[in-house]
Amino acid sequence: MKIQTTTIFDTPVLNWFFWMMASGILWLFGWKIEGDVPEEEKKMVMIAAPHTSNWDFFWTLLLALKLRLKVYMMGKKELTEKPLGFLLKWMGLVPVDRSRKGNTVELAVEVFGHADRMVLIIPPSGTRSRVSQWKTGFYHIARGAKVPIGLGYLDYATKKGGMGMLLYPSGDMAADMERIRAFYSGISGKYPDKAFQDEKE
């Protein structure tokens, strides 16, 4: 499956304009950027966590614009069939046919194969509600596409966001998930009571 290769992040004039806009809004609301993305990493799966509010998408998009990342997100294909569907594709939406169960990982791996540069953002909780266990699709996508996992975050308590370490899947998912869980343990979402809670706690 081919994706929209030219997105909002590739248009020079608009890229500069949106970078300025994102910088201004983040500064105005007191958000600070932490971390950076290594230049040599052209592709990765980026976790977006904690995911507890619709505002997460807004701030995540601004952070991506500020960091000049070429980001993609996956969403139901019906969104791209509406009158403004082309705009969503231009913003990096990868359409998913949810009637075909179990094909999301395979689709994402295929999409990575067609892209020269791509950061696929995935909220592992899969919902804004409280969950006791993250979905592991992001891990399988990263392994299948042979790309690292970037630990992206929004900490509403400190108003800091960005990207932490890069994790290269080792194949030992339990150990890798433990490292990921440890990283996010001190990060607070907009609604902390809805954040991921380890079912073993």
C-alpha positions as CSV (number, residue, x, y, z in Angstrom):
1,M,0.0,0.0,0.0
2,K,1.3,3.4,-1.0
3,I,0.9,6.4,1.3
4,Q,0.7,10.1,0.8
5,T,4.5,10.7,0.4
6,T,4.2,14.5,0.3
7,T,2.7,15.8,3.5
8,I,2.4,19.1,5.4
9,F,5.9,18.4,6.8
10,D,7.5,18.5,3.2
11,T,6.1,21.8,2.1
12,P,9.0,24.3,2.7
13,V,7.0,27.6,3.2
14,L,4.3,25.9,5.2
15,N,6.8,23.9,7.1
16,W,8.5,27.1,8.2
17,F,5.2,28.8,9.0
18,F,3.9,25.9,11.1
19,W,7.2,25.6,12.9
20,M,6.9,29.3,13.9
21,M,3.3,28.8,14.8
22,A,4.0,25.7,16.9
23,S,7.0,27.4,18.6
24,G,4.8,30.4,19.5
25,I,1.9,28.4,20.9
26,L,4.2,26.1,22.9
27,W,6.0,29.2,24.3
28,L,2.7,31.0,25.1
29,F,1.3,28.0,27.1
30,G,4.6,27.3,28.8
31,W,5.5,24.0,27.2
32,K,9.2,23.1,26.9
33,I,10.8,20.6,24.5
34,E,13.1,18.0,25.7
35,G,15.2,15.5,23.8
36,D,15.9,15.3,20.1
37,V,15.7,12.8,17.2
38,P,19.0,11.5,15.9
39,E,19.6,12.7,12.3
40,E,20.5,9.1,11.2
41,E,17.2,7.7,12.3
42,K,14.9,8.2,9.3
43,K,12.2,5.8,10.4
44,M,10.8,4.8,13.8
45,V,7.6,3.9,15.7
46,M,7.0,6.6,18.3
47,I,4.9,5.9,21.4
48,A,2.6,8.7,22.4
49,A,1.9,8.4,26.1
50,P,0.3,8.9,28.5
51,H,-2.9,9.3,26.4
52,T,-5.7,10.6,28.6
53,S,-7.2,13.5,26.7
54,N,-8.2,14.7,23.2
55,W,-5.7,17.5,23.9
56,D,-2.8,15.0,23.5
57,F,-3.2,15.0,19.7
58,F,-3.0,18.8,19.6
59,W,0.1,19.1,21.7
60,T,1.7,16.1,20.0
61,L,1.2,17.6,16.6
62,L,2.8,20.9,17.8
63,L,5.7,19.0,19.2
64,A,6.2,17.2,15.9
65,L,6.1,20.5,14.0
66,K,8.6,22.0,16.4
67,L,11.0,19.0,16.1
68,R,10.4,19.0,12.3
69,L,9.4,15.3,12.4
70,K,7.6,13.8,9.4
71,V,4.9,12.0,11.3
72,Y,2.2,9.7,10.3
73,M,-0.8,8.4,12.3
74,M,-3.1,5.5,11.6
75,G,-6.9,6.0,11.5
76,K,-10.0,4.4,10.1
77,K,-10.2,4.7,6.3
78,E,-13.7,6.2,6.5
79,L,-12.1,9.4,7.6
80,T,-10.2,9.7,4.3
81,E,-13.4,9.1,2.3
82,K,-15.1,12.2,3.6
83,P,-14.9,15.6,1.8
84,L,-11.9,16.7,3.7
85,G,-10.2,13.3,3.6
86,F,-7.4,14.5,1.3
87,L,-6.5,17.1,4.0
88,L,-6.1,14.3,6.6
89,K,-3.9,12.4,4.2
90,W,-1.8,15.5,3.7
91,M,-1.5,15.7,7.4
92,G,-0.1,12.2,7.5
93,L,-3.1,9.9,8.2
94,V,-2.6,6.3,7.1
95,P,-6.1,4.8,6.4
96,V,-6.8,1.5,8.1
97,D,-9.7,-0.8,7.1
98,R,-10.9,-1.9,10.5
99,S,-13.3,-4.5,8.9
100,R,-10.2,-6.6,8.2
101,K,-9.2,-7.7,11.7
102,G,-5.5,-8.4,12.4
103,N,-4.1,-6.5,9.4
104,T,-3.0,-3.4,11.2
105,V,0.5,-4.6,12.0
106,E,1.1,-6.0,8.5
107,L,-0.2,-2.7,6.9
108,A,2.1,-0.6,9.1
109,V,5.1,-2.7,8.2
110,E,4.2,-2.4,4.5
111,V,3.8,1.3,4.8
112,F,7.3,1.6,6.3
113,G,8.6,-0.3,3.3
114,H,7.3,2.4,1.0
115,A,8.6,5.4,3.0
116,D,12.0,7.0,2.9
117,R,11.4,8.9,6.1
118,M,8.7,8.2,8.5
119,V,7.8,8.5,12.2
120,L,4.6,6.5,12.9
121,I,2.9,7.8,16.1
122,I,1.0,5.2,18.1
123,P,-0.8,5.7,21.5
124,P,-0.2,2.2,23.0
125,S,-3.2,2.5,25.4
126,G,-5.4,2.6,22.3
127,T,-7.9,4.7,24.2
128,R,-8.2,7.8,26.5
129,S,-9.8,5.7,29.2
130,R,-7.8,4.0,32.0
131,V,-6.4,0.6,31.0
132,S,-4.5,-2.1,32.9
133,Q,-2.5,-3.2,29.9
134,W,-1.1,-1.6,26.8
135,K,-1.7,-3.0,23.4
136,T,1.6,-4.4,21.9
137,G,0.9,-3.6,18.3
138,F,3.5,-0.9,18.3
139,Y,6.2,-3.4,19.4
140,H,5.3,-5.9,16.6
141,I,5.3,-3.1,14.0
142,A,8.7,-2.0,15.1
143,R,10.1,-5.5,15.0
144,G,8.5,-6.3,11.6
145,A,9.7,-3.0,10.0
146,K,13.1,-3.3,11.7
147,V,12.9,0.2,13.1
148,P,13.5,1.5,16.7
149,I,10.8,2.6,19.1
150,G,11.0,6.3,20.2
151,L,9.5,7.1,23.6
152,G,7.5,10.2,23.0
153,Y,5.7,11.8,25.9
154,L,3.7,14.7,27.3
155,D,4.2,15.5,31.0
156,Y,1.4,17.8,32.0
157,A,2.7,18.2,35.5
158,T,5.9,19.9,34.3
159,K,4.7,21.0,30.9
160,K,7.5,19.3,29.2
161,G,7.3,17.0,26.2
162,G,9.4,15.5,23.5
163,M,11.2,12.2,23.0
164,G,13.2,10.2,25.4
165,M,15.4,7.2,24.6
166,L,15.3,5.1,21.4
167,L,14.7,1.4,22.1
168,Y,15.6,-1.2,19.6
169,P,13.4,-4.2,20.1
170,S,15.5,-7.1,21.4
171,G,12.9,-9.8,20.8
172,D,12.4,-10.2,24.5
173,M,9.2,-8.3,24.7
174,A,8.7,-8.7,28.4
175,A,12.1,-7.2,29.2
176,D,11.6,-4.4,26.6
177,M,8.2,-3.5,27.9
178,E,9.6,-3.3,31.5
179,R,12.1,-0.7,30.3
180,I,9.4,1.2,28.6
181,R,7.1,1.0,31.6
182,A,9.9,2.3,33.8
183,F,10.5,5.3,31.5
184,Y,6.9,6.4,31.7
185,S,6.4,5.7,35.4
186,G,7.2,9.3,36.4
187,I,5.3,11.1,33.6
188,S,1.9,12.6,34.3
189,G,-0.9,12.8,31.7
190,K,-3.6,15.5,31.7
191,Y,-5.9,13.2,33.7
192,P,-3.5,11.0,35.7
193,D,-6.4,8.8,37.0
194,K,-7.0,7.6,33.4
195,A,-3.3,6.7,32.8
196,F,-2.0,3.2,32.3
197,Q,-2.0,1.2,35.4
198,D,0.1,-2.0,35.6
199,E,-2.3,-4.8,36.2
200,K,0.3,-6.4,38.5
201,E,0.2,-3.4,40.9
